[in-house]
Amino acid sequence: MTEAEQPSLFDESPSNYQASTLPPAYPRRAAWGTASSLRAWQAAAINQYLETEPQDFLAVATPGAGKTTFALRIAAGLLADGVVEKVTVVCPTEHLKNQWAEAAARVGIQLDPAFTNAQRVAGEHFDGVAVTYAQVGANPQVHLARTQAERTLVILDEIHHGGDSLTWGDGIGIAFAPATRRLALTGTPFRSDTAPIPFVRYAKDEQGIRRSQADYTYGYAEALRDGVVRPVIFLSYSGSMHWRTSAGDEVAARLGEPLTKDMTKQAWRTALDPKGQWMPAVLAAADQRLTQVRRSVPDAGGLVIASNQTAARAYAKQLKDITGVSPTVVLSDEAAASAKIDEFSNSKQRWLVAVRMVSEGVDVPRLAVGVYATSTSTPLFFAQAVGRFVRARKRGETASVFLPSVQPLLELAAQLEAQRDHALDRPTTDGGSNPEDLELARAQKAETASADLLPGYEALGAEAEFDGVLFDGNQFGLGGEVGSLQEQDFLGIPGLLEPEQVADVLRQHQRQQMKVEKQQRKAADVAKANREANANLSAHRLRAAKRKELQNLVASWSRRTGEAHALIHSQLRHATGGPEVAQASTEVIQARIDLVRKWHVGQR
């Protein structure tokens, strides 16, 4: 659900707001609203917009910050002031068209989300339309005619999609070139490819790389500081993987340990294979974490991001076995996908399992726990995925994301607060495209069950192990087996914590674990020393007993033969080797005992 209204709960944080009203340059200031009803960043961004009155304005704000509220406030102001007559919203998915229309209606703007290219003209009772990038790319002339017919504000939601293909980029470039105003929004101002995005300014940095230039930026770190988004706790899991290669060789490796790129990819996919034990263990841990969060946030939900439809259905079955309740499953090619998302968003169901519809298409503010069960590792996809869990509805809500312990994901998790711009001019492969392009394109498609596997590859088994927690770029926890006290300690962290409290609690848990481990090591050392002492004592007693036994046998043989004890001991020492009895080992003494016994039975 997009944000058309600011939740009143944010009034609890006065620092989150601007105290002054917006500039009085516009006579109908009520349409623009006052800063008291806006978050501080929204008020500041609108102030900047009003000062410059640009044709193009790019606002970069982290997912969950309230980009929709910001954009609709500008739309309402421009309509009220007569600067524009119509509004066109362009967004990535069909689902988002409806979300935009609903949000706009709450501020008095009527958008038609059902507008089709065949209609060519929207109904007069609408203030505009909501369309997709694909829709514009399919027939840009239809939208060009609408843009030329009346003064139009075009809101380009998640503008990075304007570079998804030549068709989409060229389409919006043609359709909206004559727009009176263009407002571009994005929560992820970077792409894995180097396709230029229409209506975005680029400037060269010190290395000569052209980078996108935002007019206003509100990053995750700032939003976290303001309490607008949740802090994200990443729980990583490694484990032992076993698979068969296309050559028929069976390979065993540990997920998370240094491996070649191909080995890492195969170990990673083995972990995600529904037939192994890694996913059921991680899903069970994630559900346990969700239970803990729901003690503080009763309607908190979880999302499993699956690679393909077959895996999604298998994970759903595993979740049913764990919880006793069937989760909601949303497949990317389902006609009812949007309705399912809306139903889940408005319910208190525990789990949603989705394929692909993880980026802008899934906006469920109550999502608080996630399982990253896909082998996609592009920065854009990862940021979109994590963005599903960061929207804060009340102070203190936290997000928990479970992920495989592989270096690409751990690096992305550690860099969550880093600011990025869309960079052009980056090196490409010999084929002329960036290597990440294909991976992102694959990730954004509806995948088949076989699309995630290498030819001839077969997963044979996977066991999970808890690695630890990553927060704010720092690693916490000592790791341990699934179900260990180390894991349970972190799964039981309270569901309501301020960002600074999260770090404090994690440090406390780590200190406690280190203290317990130190005590355990000390106890183990004491036990080992006791065992060694007991072993030494036992050995001493055994040697004394054997010496006594030998003495008795020698005395018996002396009475029988009349030979002196010293002569008998000399003969035994000559036969078995070794020092005199006083210095001989237990083994040597035993050999002499065996020899005297043979003498007694007539074998001398």
BELDAFEN-V395402 format. One record per residue. PSI is psi in whole degrees, 0 to 359 (999 if undefined). NEAR is the number of other C-alpha atoms within 8 Angstrom. D_LAST is the distance of its C-alpha to the last C-alpha in Angstrom with 2 decimals. Layout:
# BELDAFEN-V395402
psi=<PSI | PSI>
near=<NEAR | NEAR>
d_last=<D_LAST | D_LAST>
This chain:
# BELDAFEN-V395402
psi=<129 | 166 | 104 | 338 | 147 | 128 | 137 | 339 | 337 | 351 | 343 | 344 | 83 | 330 | 350 | 1 | 157 | 138 | 332 | 163 | 171 | 160 | 144 | 16 | 336 | 127 | 328 | 66 | 338 | 328 | 328 | 336 | 178 | 161 | 339 | 340 | 8 | 154 | 157 | 317 | 324 | 317 | 317 | 319 | 320 | 320 | 314 | 321 | 315 | 330 | 325 | 335 | 55 | 157 | 322 | 135 | 125 | 117 | 123 | 117 | 137 | 148 | 136 | 357 | 339 | 40 | 324 | 315 | 315 | 310 | 318 | 330 | 320 | 317 | 315 | 320 | 317 | 323 | 315 | 325 | 356 | 11 | 322 | 161 | 334 | 160 | 132 | 123 | 126 | 125 | 169 | 328 | 160 | 321 | 320 | 335 | 315 | 320 | 317 | 317 | 318 | 317 | 318 | 321 | 328 | 344 | 18 | 14 | 124 | 111 | 143 | 106 | 351 | 6 | 135 | 160 | 332 | 334 | 320 | 323 | 133 | 160 | 147 | 334 | 358 | 145 | 355 | 195 | 160 | 122 | 171 | 162 | 321 | 322 | 318 | 318 | 330 | 329 | 77 | 335 | 325 | 315 | 332 | 315 | 319 | 319 | 323 | 333 | 325 | 154 | 122 | 137 | 124 | 121 | 115 | 94 | 133 | 63 | 340 | 340 | 346 | 349 | 10 | 327 | 163 | 323 | 313 | 313 | 312 | 323 | 309 | 332 | 321 | 312 | 325 | 15 | 320 | 11 | 144 | 314 | 147 | 127 | 112 | 136 | 146 | 149 | 348 | 84 | 52 | 157 | 165 | 348 | 185 | 24 | 127 | 147 | 126 | 145 | 14 | 132 | 145 | 144 | 147 | 138 | 190 | 340 | 2 | 9 | 129 | 127 | 149 | 148 | 112 | 147 | 330 | 135 | 132 | 100 | 174 | 318 | 318 | 317 | 325 | 318 | 322 | 355 | 15 | 328 | 166 | 150 | 143 | 124 | 122 | 125 | 118 | 146 | 132 | 210 | 176 | 130 | 148 | 124 | 167 | 132 | 173 | 338 | 358 | 1 | 140 | 132 | 138 | 134 | 164 | 123 | 131 | 341 | 158 | 120 | 165 | 165 | 316 | 319 | 319 | 316 | 316 | 322 | 319 | 312 | 330 | 320 | 320 | 352 | 127 | 340 | 344 | 183 | 356 | 308 | 313 | 321 | 317 | 320 | 320 | 319 | 318 | 321 | 324 | 319 | 319 | 320 | 318 | 316 | 321 | 346 | 331 | 328 | 88 | 331 | 10 | 140 | 167 | 152 | 129 | 124 | 106 | 157 | 325 | 173 | 322 | 315 | 319 | 315 | 322 | 318 | 322 | 319 | 320 | 321 | 323 | 320 | 325 | 316 | 339 | 0 | 136 | 130 | 168 | 131 | 125 | 114 | 145 | 339 | 12 | 137 | 330 | 15 | 312 | 318 | 322 | 319 | 315 | 317 | 316 | 318 | 324 | 8 | 188 | 22 | 151 | 311 | 142 | 130 | 124 | 148 | 128 | 317 | 63 | 340 | 239 | 347 | 342 | 109 | 88 | 98 | 336 | 356 | 126 | 343 | 132 | 152 | 116 | 86 | 50 | 153 | 17 | 134 | 26 | 144 | 320 | 311 | 317 | 316 | 320 | 320 | 309 | 329 | 341 | 344 | 357 | 349 | 122 | 134 | 334 | 156 | 137 | 351 | 140 | 161 | 143 | 125 | 124 | 132 | 158 | 144 | 75 | 146 | 317 | 318 | 321 | 323 | 318 | 321 | 320 | 335 | 20 | 325 | 0 | 140 | 137 | 151 | 160 | 119 | 131 | 177 | 19 | 156 | 147 | 171 | 174 | 334 | 354 | 5 | 155 | 139 | 332 | 341 | 312 | 321 | 318 | 317 | 318 | 320 | 329 | 1 | 164 | 117 | 152 | 171 | 329 | 351 | 340 | 4 | 145 | 152 | 128 | 351 | 143 | 124 | 133 | 336 | 152 | 130 | 137 | 151 | 136 | 128 | 320 | 193 | 139 | 126 | 130 | 37 | 2 | 145 | 133 | 153 | 155 | 1 | 174 | 175 | 158 | 130 | 356 | 164 | 327 | 316 | 313 | 327 | 316 | 328 | 337 | 10 | 138 | 149 | 344 | 110 | 140 | 156 | 315 | 331 | 325 | 310 | 318 | 315 | 318 | 319 | 320 | 316 | 320 | 316 | 318 | 318 | 319 | 322 | 315 | 317 | 321 | 317 | 320 | 319 | 319 | 316 | 322 | 321 | 318 | 317 | 320 | 317 | 320 | 319 | 318 | 321 | 317 | 322 | 319 | 320 | 317 | 318 | 320 | 316 | 321 | 316 | 320 | 320 | 321 | 322 | 318 | 319 | 318 | 319 | 317 | 318 | 320 | 318 | 318 | 318 | 328 | 318 | 325 | 323 | 342 | 4 | 149 | 152 | 316 | 321 | 320 | 316 | 323 | 317 | 320 | 319 | 322 | 324 | 325 | 344 | 176 | 174 | 186 | 165 | 321 | 328 | 356 | 149 | 167 | 323 | 318 | 317 | 320 | 323 | 321 | 324 | 314 | 322 | 316 | 322 | 320 | 321 | 320 | 332 | 14 | 25 | 19 | 999>
near=<6 | 9 | 10 | 12 | 6 | 10 | 6 | 5 | 8 | 11 | 7 | 5 | 8 | 7 | 7 | 11 | 14 | 13 | 6 | 7 | 9 | 12 | 7 | 6 | 4 | 7 | 6 | 9 | 10 | 6 | 9 | 11 | 10 | 11 | 14 | 10 | 8 | 11 | 12 | 11 | 8 | 10 | 14 | 9 | 10 | 11 | 10 | 8 | 10 | 8 | 6 | 6 | 6 | 7 | 7 | 10 | 11 | 13 | 13 | 15 | 15 | 13 | 13 | 11 | 10 | 12 | 10 | 11 | 11 | 10 | 10 | 11 | 11 | 10 | 10 | 13 | 12 | 10 | 11 | 9 | 10 | 7 | 8 | 14 | 11 | 11 | 14 | 12 | 14 | 13 | 14 | 13 | 9 | 10 | 8 | 11 | 15 | 10 | 10 | 13 | 13 | 8 | 12 | 13 | 10 | 9 | 9 | 7 | 10 | 11 | 14 | 11 | 10 | 5 | 10 | 7 | 8 | 4 | 7 | 9 | 5 | 10 | 5 | 5 | 5 | 11 | 11 | 12 | 13 | 17 | 14 | 12 | 14 | 8 | 10 | 14 | 13 | 8 | 10 | 12 | 8 | 10 | 12 | 13 | 9 | 10 | 13 | 9 | 6 | 9 | 12 | 13 | 15 | 13 | 13 | 12 | 11 | 13 | 10 | 12 | 10 | 12 | 12 | 9 | 8 | 8 | 8 | 15 | 15 | 10 | 15 | 15 | 10 | 10 | 15 | 11 | 8 | 8 | 12 | 9 | 11 | 13 | 13 | 13 | 14 | 14 | 9 | 15 | 11 | 10 | 11 | 11 | 8 | 11 | 8 | 6 | 10 | 10 | 7 | 9 | 7 | 8 | 9 | 9 | 8 | 5 | 5 | 6 | 12 | 11 | 12 | 12 | 10 | 10 | 8 | 8 | 8 | 10 | 11 | 12 | 7 | 8 | 13 | 12 | 8 | 9 | 12 | 11 | 13 | 15 | 12 | 11 | 11 | 12 | 12 | 13 | 14 | 14 | 13 | 11 | 15 | 14 | 15 | 14 | 11 | 10 | 6 | 7 | 7 | 8 | 8 | 8 | 8 | 10 | 15 | 11 | 6 | 4 | 7 | 6 | 6 | 7 | 8 | 12 | 9 | 9 | 14 | 12 | 12 | 15 | 15 | 11 | 10 | 10 | 5 | 15 | 11 | 12 | 13 | 12 | 10 | 11 | 11 | 10 | 9 | 12 | 10 | 9 | 12 | 14 | 8 | 13 | 14 | 11 | 8 | 9 | 10 | 8 | 10 | 14 | 14 | 14 | 12 | 12 | 15 | 14 | 14 | 14 | 12 | 8 | 12 | 14 | 9 | 9 | 12 | 13 | 9 | 10 | 15 | 11 | 8 | 7 | 8 | 7 | 7 | 9 | 12 | 10 | 10 | 13 | 11 | 10 | 6 | 7 | 5 | 6 | 11 | 9 | 7 | 10 | 11 | 8 | 8 | 11 | 10 | 6 | 7 | 10 | 8 | 10 | 10 | 13 | 15 | 15 | 15 | 15 | 11 | 12 | 11 | 11 | 10 | 9 | 8 | 9 | 11 | 10 | 12 | 14 | 16 | 15 | 13 | 12 | 11 | 8 | 8 | 9 | 8 | 10 | 9 | 11 | 12 | 11 | 10 | 13 | 12 | 9 | 12 | 15 | 16 | 15 | 13 | 12 | 9 | 7 | 10 | 11 | 14 | 14 | 13 | 13 | 13 | 14 | 12 | 14 | 12 | 12 | 7 | 7 | 11 | 10 | 8 | 10 | 10 | 12 | 8 | 9 | 9 | 5 | 5 | 7 | 9 | 10 | 12 | 10 | 7 | 8 | 5 | 9 | 8 | 5 | 5 | 6 | 9 | 13 | 8 | 9 | 10 | 8 | 10 | 13 | 8 | 8 | 12 | 7 | 7 | 10 | 11 | 9 | 9 | 5 | 7 | 10 | 7 | 6 | 5 | 9 | 10 | 8 | 11 | 10 | 11 | 13 | 11 | 16 | 11 | 13 | 13 | 13 | 12 | 15 | 12 | 7 | 8 | 7 | 8 | 11 | 12 | 10 | 10 | 11 | 9 | 9 | 6 | 8 | 7 | 11 | 14 | 9 | 9 | 10 | 10 | 8 | 8 | 8 | 13 | 11 | 10 | 11 | 11 | 6 | 8 | 10 | 9 | 8 | 9 | 11 | 9 | 8 | 11 | 11 | 8 | 8 | 11 | 9 | 8 | 8 | 8 | 8 | 8 | 8 | 8 | 8 | 8 | 8 | 8 | 8 | 8 | 8 | 8 | 8 | 8 | 8 | 8 | 8 | 8 | 8 | 8 | 8 | 8 | 8 | 8 | 9 | 11 | 8 | 8 | 11 | 10 | 8 | 9 | 11 | 8 | 8 | 11 | 12 | 9 | 8 | 12 | 12 | 8 | 6 | 6 | 7 | 9 | 7 | 9 | 6 | 8 | 11 | 9 | 8 | 8 | 12 | 12 | 7 | 6 | 9 | 8 | 7 | 8 | 7 | 7 | 5 | 6 | 10 | 7 | 9 | 6 | 11 | 14 | 9 | 9 | 12 | 11 | 8 | 9 | 12 | 9 | 10 | 9 | 8 | 6 | 6 | 6 | 4>
d_last=<98.95 | 100.86 | 102.38 | 106.15 | 106.35 | 104.49 | 102.50 | 104.03 | 100.60 | 100.75 | 103.59 | 100.83 | 100.20 | 103.52 | 101.95 | 101.53 | 105.29 | 108.16 | 110.83 | 113.85 | 115.69 | 115.91 | 118.67 | 122.23 | 123.16 | 123.16 | 125.88 | 123.89 | 121.01 | 120.02 | 118.59 | 116.24 | 115.31 | 114.37 | 111.19 | 110.56 | 109.66 | 107.46 | 104.14 | 104.53 | 103.36 | 105.72 | 108.66 | 107.83 | 107.46 | 110.77 | 112.45 | 111.26 | 112.45 | 115.90 | 116.26 | 115.68 | 116.92 | 114.85 | 115.03 | 111.23 | 108.88 | 105.06 | 103.34 | 99.56 | 98.13 | 94.63 | 94.12 | 95.29 | 97.67 | 100.86 | 102.14 | 104.11 | 106.02 | 106.86 | 108.09 | 110.15 | 111.79 | 112.93 | 114.06 | 116.07 | 117.70 | 118.65 | 120.10 | 122.06 | 123.43 | 124.46 | 122.34 | 120.77 | 121.87 | 118.69 | 114.93 | 112.32 | 108.66 | 106.11 | 102.53 | 99.32 | 99.05 | 101.21 | 99.66 | 100.85 | 104.41 | 104.68 | 103.10 | 105.63 | 108.52 | 107.50 | 107.06 | 110.39 | 112.22 | 111.19 | 113.19 | 116.12 | 115.30 | 115.30 | 113.03 | 112.75 | 109.05 | 110.03 | 112.16 | 111.52 | 112.53 | 114.77 | 116.86 | 117.76 | 119.63 | 118.37 | 120.53 | 123.17 | 121.81 | 118.57 | 118.19 | 115.74 | 112.71 | 108.92 | 107.38 | 104.08 | 103.35 | 102.72 | 106.09 | 107.90 | 106.05 | 107.05 | 110.77 | 111.61 | 115.32 | 115.68 | 114.45 | 116.41 | 119.60 | 118.84 | 118.07 | 121.34 | 123.42 | 122.96 | 121.69 | 117.99 | 115.01 | 111.79 | 108.60 | 105.60 | 102.66 | 99.27 | 101.06 | 97.86 | 98.22 | 101.21 | 98.81 | 96.77 | 98.56 | 101.62 | 103.37 | 102.88 | 103.57 | 106.59 | 107.78 | 108.08 | 109.41 | 112.27 | 112.91 | 113.12 | 114.47 | 117.94 | 116.65 | 118.54 | 115.35 | 111.65 | 108.98 | 105.40 | 102.47 | 98.73 | 95.65 | 93.48 | 95.52 | 93.24 | 92.22 | 89.35 | 91.83 | 94.62 | 97.55 | 100.52 | 101.84 | 105.63 | 107.61 | 104.78 | 105.42 | 102.89 | 102.71 | 100.51 | 97.93 | 96.84 | 94.66 | 97.57 | 96.11 | 98.80 | 97.99 | 99.86 | 102.16 | 102.48 | 105.63 | 103.76 | 100.04 | 98.31 | 94.54 | 91.67 | 90.92 | 94.54 | 94.65 | 91.45 | 92.97 | 96.11 | 94.25 | 95.65 | 92.27 | 88.88 | 85.87 | 83.19 | 79.54 | 77.22 | 73.88 | 71.51 | 68.57 | 65.81 | 62.77 | 60.49 | 62.31 | 61.15 | 63.44 | 63.75 | 65.82 | 68.39 | 65.84 | 63.49 | 61.00 | 59.68 | 60.02 | 58.82 | 60.41 | 61.38 | 65.10 | 66.41 | 63.86 | 65.14 | 65.61 | 67.88 | 71.32 | 70.52 | 67.18 | 68.95 | 71.64 | 69.21 | 67.02 | 70.25 | 71.51 | 68.17 | 68.51 | 72.01 | 71.05 | 71.88 | 68.84 | 66.41 | 65.61 | 67.12 | 70.74 | 70.23 | 68.32 | 71.03 | 73.82 | 72.29 | 72.08 | 75.66 | 76.88 | 75.20 | 77.01 | 80.27 | 79.86 | 79.51 | 82.60 | 84.64 | 84.24 | 86.63 | 88.38 | 88.72 | 89.98 | 87.50 | 86.35 | 83.64 | 83.85 | 81.19 | 82.17 | 80.74 | 80.63 | 81.90 | 83.18 | 80.02 | 77.99 | 80.77 | 80.74 | 76.95 | 77.02 | 79.79 | 77.65 | 74.76 | 77.19 | 78.43 | 74.87 | 74.43 | 77.83 | 78.94 | 82.20 | 83.18 | 84.16 | 87.27 | 86.58 | 89.04 | 88.77 | 90.81 | 92.73 | 93.78 | 97.51 | 96.85 | 94.61 | 97.23 | 97.99 | 94.31 | 93.98 | 97.09 | 95.89 | 92.52 | 94.24 | 96.45 | 93.73 | 90.75 | 88.22 | 84.85 | 83.95 | 85.71 | 83.87 | 85.87 | 85.70 | 87.56 | 90.18 | 88.53 | 90.97 | 94.61 | 94.76 | 92.72 | 94.31 | 93.05 | 93.34 | 91.04 | 88.02 | 85.52 | 82.08 | 81.24 | 78.36 | 78.60 | 77.06 | 78.38 | 77.02 | 80.36 | 80.24 | 83.72 | 85.23 | 88.34 | 86.56 | 84.18 | 87.12 | 89.04 | 86.10 | 85.52 | 89.30 | 89.15 | 87.51 | 89.30 | 92.70 | 93.11 | 95.25 | 94.67 | 93.30 | 89.56 | 88.49 | 85.36 | 84.03 | 80.39 | 79.31 | 75.85 | 74.76 | 71.82 | 70.08 | 71.15 | 72.61 | 76.08 | 76.79 | 75.35 | 77.59 | 80.63 | 79.87 | 79.55 | 82.90 | 84.79 | 87.31 | 87.96 | 91.48 | 91.83 | 94.81 | 95.35 | 94.58 | 96.10 | 95.33 | 91.56 | 89.45 | 89.09 | 86.88 | 88.03 | 89.51 | 91.87 | 90.57 | 88.35 | 84.84 | 85.27 | 88.41 | 86.65 | 84.17 | 86.98 | 89.05 | 86.14 | 85.53 | 89.18 | 89.29 | 88.41 | 85.00 | 83.48 | 79.94 | 78.74 | 80.60 | 77.84 | 75.02 | 74.09 | 74.08 | 70.78 | 69.51 | 67.80 | 66.60 | 63.26 | 62.63 | 63.58 | 62.33 | 64.47 | 63.60 | 66.05 | 66.64 | 69.26 | 73.01 | 75.49 | 78.77 | 81.34 | 79.03 | 76.22 | 72.81 | 71.77 | 68.67 | 64.96 | 64.49 | 62.07 | 61.27 | 64.12 | 64.62 | 63.01 | 64.67 | 65.64 | 67.63 | 69.11 | 70.28 | 72.57 | 73.67 | 75.03 | 77.36 | 80.89 | 83.30 | 86.17 | 85.65 | 87.86 | 86.53 | 85.67 | 84.00 | 81.80 | 80.36 | 79.95 | 78.20 | 75.86 | 75.00 | 74.41 | 72.09 | 70.20 | 69.90 | 68.65 | 66.08 | 64.91 | 64.73 | 62.71 | 60.39 | 59.94 | 59.13 | 56.68 | 54.99 | 54.81 | 53.39 | 50.84 | 49.85 | 49.45 | 47.38 | 45.12 | 44.72 | 43.89 | 41.30 | 39.71 | 39.87 | 38.35 | 35.65 | 34.94 | 35.03 | 32.68 | 30.22 | 30.47 | 29.93 | 26.91 | 25.31 | 26.13 | 24.64 | 21.32 | 21.30 | 22.00 | 19.25 | 16.70 | 18.35 | 18.10 | 14.35 | 13.92 | 16.53 | 14.92 | 11.61 | 14.10 | 16.05 | 13.28 | 12.12 | 15.47 | 14.30 | 16.89 | 16.75 | 17.90 | 15.16 | 12.45 | 14.75 | 15.18 | 11.54 | 11.61 | 15.01 | 14.18 | 11.60 | 14.04 | 17.29 | 20.23 | 21.95 | 21.28 | 20.91 | 24.67 | 25.46 | 22.62 | 23.65 | 22.77 | 20.94 | 18.72 | 18.07 | 17.23 | 14.64 | 12.91 | 13.40 | 11.80 | 8.57 | 8.64 | 9.61 | 6.69 | 4.72 | 8.03 | 8.25 | 5.69 | 3.83 | 0.00>
